Amino acid sequence: MGYLSDEPDYPLMAEAVRSCWELATTPAILEHGTRVVMVNEQTLASEEGMRAYIDSAIDTAFNPIGTARMGAADDEAAVVDQYCGI
């Protein structure tokens, strides 16, 4: 998928991870669990640690080919027909 194929992707992803950490460590979120797994303050403070975490964690979490319903032309619930036409 080309994840992290450009060097500027790493600092952007590190910023996103740090933003998620800030959210995940708020009292309102932490009351539903005991800790955040795989990331800690030492990881967040280290560029090498962040790079290692990002490399290990990045993955596709959705179906990249789509989920549009296919069906006959008279199927009102279908988004496309069997030829990918409307």
N, CA, C and O of each residue as an XYZ file, in Angstrom:
344
protein
N       0.808     -1.196      0.000
C       0.000      0.000      0.000
C       0.853      1.262      0.000
O       0.306      2.358     -0.127
N       2.153      1.150      0.135
C       3.013      2.326      0.107
C       3.086      3.070      1.425
O       3.500      4.229      1.453
N       2.691      2.428      2.524
C       2.772      3.097      3.812
C       4.211      3.502      4.095
O       5.139      2.719      3.895
N       4.383      4.712      4.555
C       5.683      5.226      4.981
C       6.732      5.167      3.882
O       7.923      5.043      4.167
N       6.305      5.253      2.639
C       7.259      5.189      1.531
C       8.005      6.507      1.343
O       9.037      6.544      0.672
N       7.499      7.572      1.921
C       8.179      8.865      1.890
C       8.626      9.211      3.304
O       7.849      9.083      4.250
N       9.858      9.643      3.451
C      10.397      9.952      4.773
C       9.524     10.933      5.560
O       9.402     10.762      6.773
N       8.911     11.949      4.947
C       8.040     12.851      5.721
C       6.824     12.163      6.337
O       6.159     12.751      7.189
N       6.517     10.930      5.926
C       5.390     10.212      6.519
C       5.624      9.918      8.003
O       4.681      9.920      8.794
N       6.887      9.664      8.382
C       7.179      9.290      9.772
C       6.835     10.399     10.764
O       6.123     10.125     11.730
N       7.298     11.626     10.581
C       6.937     12.641     11.570
C       5.437     12.918     11.621
O       4.904     13.217     12.689
N       4.755     12.824     10.492
C       3.303     13.008     10.493
C       2.617     11.895     11.277
O       1.697     12.151     12.054
N       3.064     10.666     11.072
C       2.478      9.546     11.800
C       2.819      9.637     13.286
O       1.981      9.327     14.134
N       4.041     10.058     13.606
C       4.423     10.216     15.009
C       3.546     11.266     15.683
O       3.138     11.087     16.831
N       3.258     12.342     14.989
C       2.366     13.375     15.528
C       0.967     12.799     15.774
O       0.340     13.101     16.790
N       0.489     11.984     14.858
C      -0.827     11.358     15.020
C      -0.839     10.406     16.219
O      -1.803     10.385     16.984
N       0.221      9.625     16.385
C       0.302      8.704     17.521
C       0.312      9.490     18.822
O      -0.363      9.118     19.782
N       1.072     10.572     18.856
C       1.120     11.387     20.073
C      -0.243     12.017     20.377
O      -0.635     12.112     21.540
N      -0.956     12.441     19.351
C      -2.304     12.987     19.560
C      -3.247     11.925     20.107
O      -4.044     12.198     21.005
N      -3.159     10.729     19.574
C      -3.987      9.629     20.076
C      -3.624      9.299     21.519
O      -4.503      9.009     22.331
N      -2.338      9.342     21.839
C      -1.889      9.095     23.213
C      -2.519     10.115     24.167
O      -3.004      9.757     25.241
N      -2.504     11.374     23.766
C      -3.093     12.409     24.619
C      -4.569     12.113     24.885
O      -5.042     12.255     26.013
N      -5.278     11.709     23.864
C      -6.689     11.368     24.028
C      -6.848     10.115     24.892
O      -7.672     10.085     25.806
N      -6.062      9.090     24.600
C      -6.201      7.807     25.295
C      -5.828      7.888     26.769
O      -6.247      7.039     27.555
N      -5.058      8.879     27.153
C      -4.636      8.986     28.553
C      -5.439     10.018     29.336
O      -5.052     10.383     30.446
N      -6.540     10.489     28.783
C      -7.410     11.374     29.545
C      -8.159     10.538     30.589
O      -8.420      9.357     30.361
N      -8.503     11.137     31.718
C      -9.220     10.384     32.752
C     -10.504      9.720     32.240
O     -10.820      8.599     32.639
N     -11.236     10.396     31.372
C     -12.493      9.840     30.869
C     -12.278      8.548     30.086
O     -13.129      7.659     30.116
N     -11.166      8.437     29.395
C     -10.867      7.214     28.642
C     -10.235      6.175     29.561
O     -10.616      5.005     29.525
N      -9.274      6.589     30.381
C      -8.582      5.632     31.256
C      -9.499      4.959     32.258
O      -9.175      3.876     32.746
N     -10.633      5.563     32.583
C     -11.545      4.916     33.528
C     -12.151      3.633     32.959
O     -12.751      2.847     33.692
N     -11.992      3.425     31.648
C     -12.518      2.220     31.002
C     -11.446      1.156     30.792
O     -11.731      0.103     30.221
N     -10.235      1.408     31.237
C      -9.145      0.447     31.102
C      -8.070      0.757     32.119
O      -8.198      1.685     32.918
N      -7.013     -0.025     32.082
C      -5.956      0.186     33.067
C      -4.723      0.858     32.488
O      -3.982      1.530     33.206
N      -4.498      0.677     31.177
C      -3.319      1.284     30.568
C      -3.423      1.230     29.048
O      -4.247      0.506     28.488
N      -2.585      1.995     28.411
C      -2.458      1.955     26.953
C      -1.364      0.940     26.647
O      -0.272      1.018     27.211
N      -1.642     -0.002     25.769
C      -0.658     -1.036     25.459
C       0.231     -0.621     24.301
O      -0.182      0.144     23.429
N       1.436     -1.124     24.298
C       2.441     -0.976     23.232
C       3.107      0.389     23.168
O       4.187      0.500     22.587
N       2.525      1.414     23.726
C       3.136      2.743     23.691
C       3.224      3.238     25.127
O       2.300      3.063     25.921
N       4.355      3.860     25.441
C       4.498      4.475     26.753
C       5.225      5.809     26.586
O       5.587      6.188     25.472
N       5.430      6.499     27.665
C       6.038      7.824     27.567
C       7.473      7.777     27.043
O       7.921      8.717     26.386
N       8.194      6.698     27.325
C       9.555      6.564     26.795
C       9.537      6.416     25.271
O      10.381      6.983     24.577
N       8.574      5.656     24.761
C       8.427      5.504     23.310
C       8.114      6.845     22.673
O       8.702      7.212     21.655
N       7.187      7.575     23.275
C       6.767      8.869     22.732
C       7.899      9.883     22.726
O       7.936     10.762     21.865
N       8.819      9.773     23.670
C       9.915     10.736     23.795
C      11.086     10.422     22.878
O      11.992     11.242     22.731
N      11.083      9.261     22.268
C      12.221      8.814     21.461
C      11.840      8.697     19.994
O      10.898      7.984     19.648
N      12.565      9.392     19.137
C      12.285      9.262     17.697
C      12.529      7.835     17.218
O      11.790      7.326     16.376
N      13.572      7.187     17.756
C      13.838      5.798     17.375
C      12.723      4.881     17.869
O      12.303      3.966     17.160
N      12.249      5.131     19.086
C      11.155      4.340     19.632
C       9.876      4.528     18.840
O       9.156      3.565     18.578
N       9.591      5.767     18.457
C       8.405      6.040     17.653
C       8.501      5.364     16.295
O       7.529      4.780     15.817
N       9.670      5.444     15.676
C       9.842      4.804     14.363
C       9.630      3.299     14.477
O       8.963      2.702     13.632
N      10.190      2.684     15.512
C      10.030      1.238     15.699
C       8.563      0.885     15.943
O       8.055     -0.090     15.389
N       7.887      1.680     16.772
C       6.473      1.417     17.030
C       5.651      1.559     15.750
O       4.836      0.693     15.433
N       5.864      2.642     15.023
C       5.107      2.886     13.793
C       5.345      1.765     12.788
O       4.400      1.274     12.171
N       6.603      1.359     12.620
C       6.908      0.276     11.690
C       6.198     -1.017     12.077
O       5.742     -1.762     11.209
N       6.106     -1.283     13.372
C       5.480     -2.534     13.815
C       3.961     -2.475     13.794
O       3.306     -3.512     13.689
N       3.394     -1.284     13.892
C       1.946     -1.166     14.066
C       1.182     -0.825     12.799
O      -0.018     -1.090     12.725
N       1.828     -0.255     11.813
C       1.082      0.202     10.640
C       0.571     -0.995      9.834
O       1.305     -1.943      9.557
N      -0.697     -0.918      9.470
C      -1.341     -2.022      8.773
C      -2.663     -1.518      8.186
O      -3.169     -0.470      8.587
N      -3.190     -2.240      7.276
C      -4.496     -1.912      6.728
C      -5.558     -2.467      7.665
O      -5.498     -3.627      8.073
N      -6.520     -1.636      7.995
C      -7.579     -2.055      8.908
C      -8.945     -1.972      8.236
O      -9.971     -1.883      8.911
N      -8.955     -2.002      6.929
C     -10.203     -1.958      6.197
C     -10.019     -2.710      4.890
O      -8.899     -3.065      4.523
N     -11.090     -2.947      4.210
C     -11.055     -3.631      2.937
C     -10.776     -2.593      1.850
O     -11.668     -1.812      1.518
N      -9.568     -2.561      1.289
C      -9.228     -1.489      0.352
C      -9.913     -1.570     -1.004
O      -9.734     -0.674     -1.829
N     -10.687     -2.613     -1.259
C     -11.351     -2.701     -2.560
C     -12.781     -2.201     -2.530
O     -13.423     -2.107     -3.577
N     -13.285     -1.883     -1.370
C     -14.611     -1.311     -1.274
C     -15.672     -2.314     -0.876
O     -15.438     -3.522     -0.840
N     -16.848     -1.780     -0.576
C     -17.944     -2.637     -0.142
C     -19.270     -2.230     -0.780
O     -20.329     -2.508     -0.217
N     -19.236     -1.585     -1.931
C     -20.470     -1.180     -2.614
C     -21.241     -2.423     -3.063
O     -20.672     -3.343     -3.651
N     -22.516     -2.434     -2.781
C     -23.346     -3.576     -3.150
C     -23.523     -3.641     -4.659
O     -23.836     -2.640     -5.303
N     -23.319     -4.836     -5.217
C     -23.556     -5.065     -6.634
C     -24.882     -5.799     -6.779
O     -25.253     -6.597     -5.919
N     -25.593     -5.528     -7.864
C     -26.856     -6.219     -8.090
C     -27.429     -5.893     -9.449
O     -26.861     -5.125    -10.226
N     -28.548     -6.488     -9.705
C     -29.234     -6.258    -10.981
C     -29.663     -4.803    -11.090
O     -29.797     -4.106    -10.085
N     -29.874     -4.357    -12.311
C     -30.245     -2.960    -12.567
C     -31.516     -2.559    -11.832
O     -31.678     -1.389    -11.486
N     -32.408     -3.492    -11.588
C     -33.665     -3.154    -10.908
C     -33.578     -3.300     -9.378
O     -34.580     -3.121     -8.686
N     -32.411     -3.617     -8.857
C     -32.211     -3.737     -7.406
C     -31.943     -2.351     -6.834
O     -30.863     -1.793     -7.034
N     -32.926     -1.789     -6.119
C     -32.798     -0.429     -5.587
C     -31.695     -0.293     -4.549
O     -31.192      0.809     -4.330
N     -31.310     -1.381     -3.910
C     -30.263     -1.336     -2.888
C     -28.864     -1.452     -3.498
O     -27.873     -1.193     -2.816
N     -28.773     -1.835     -4.767
C     -27.473     -2.001     -5.414
C     -26.907     -0.631     -5.822
O     -27.627      0.248     -6.297
N     -25.606     -0.489     -5.621
C     -24.934      0.739     -6.009
C     -24.441      0.626     -7.452
O     -24.474      1.600     -8.203
N     -23.991     -0.548     -7.828
C     -23.518     -0.796     -9.196
C     -24.043     -2.132     -9.669
O     -24.424     -2.982     -8.864
N     -24.063     -2.316    -10.995
C     -24.466     -3.611    -11.530
C     -23.231     -4.508    -11.656
O     -22.135     -4.135    -11.236
N     -23.422     -5.683    -12.234
C     -22.316     -6.642    -12.327
C     -21.175     -6.161    -13.227
O     -20.114     -6.785    -13.256
N     -21.375     -5.069    -13.957
C     -20.338     -4.498    -14.807
C     -19.753     -3.217    -14.210
O     -19.000     -2.493    -14.862
N     -20.120     -2.959    -12.959
C     -19.698     -1.741    -12.245
C     -20.307     -0.491    -12.848
O     -19.789      0.611    -12.666
N     -21.390     -0.659    -13.556
C     -22.127      0.488    -14.086
C     -23.208      0.903    -13.106
O     -23.481      0.209    -12.126
N     -23.800      2.012    -13.378
C     -24.851      2.536    -12.490
C     -26.189      1.944    -12.856
O     -27.198      2.260    -12.225
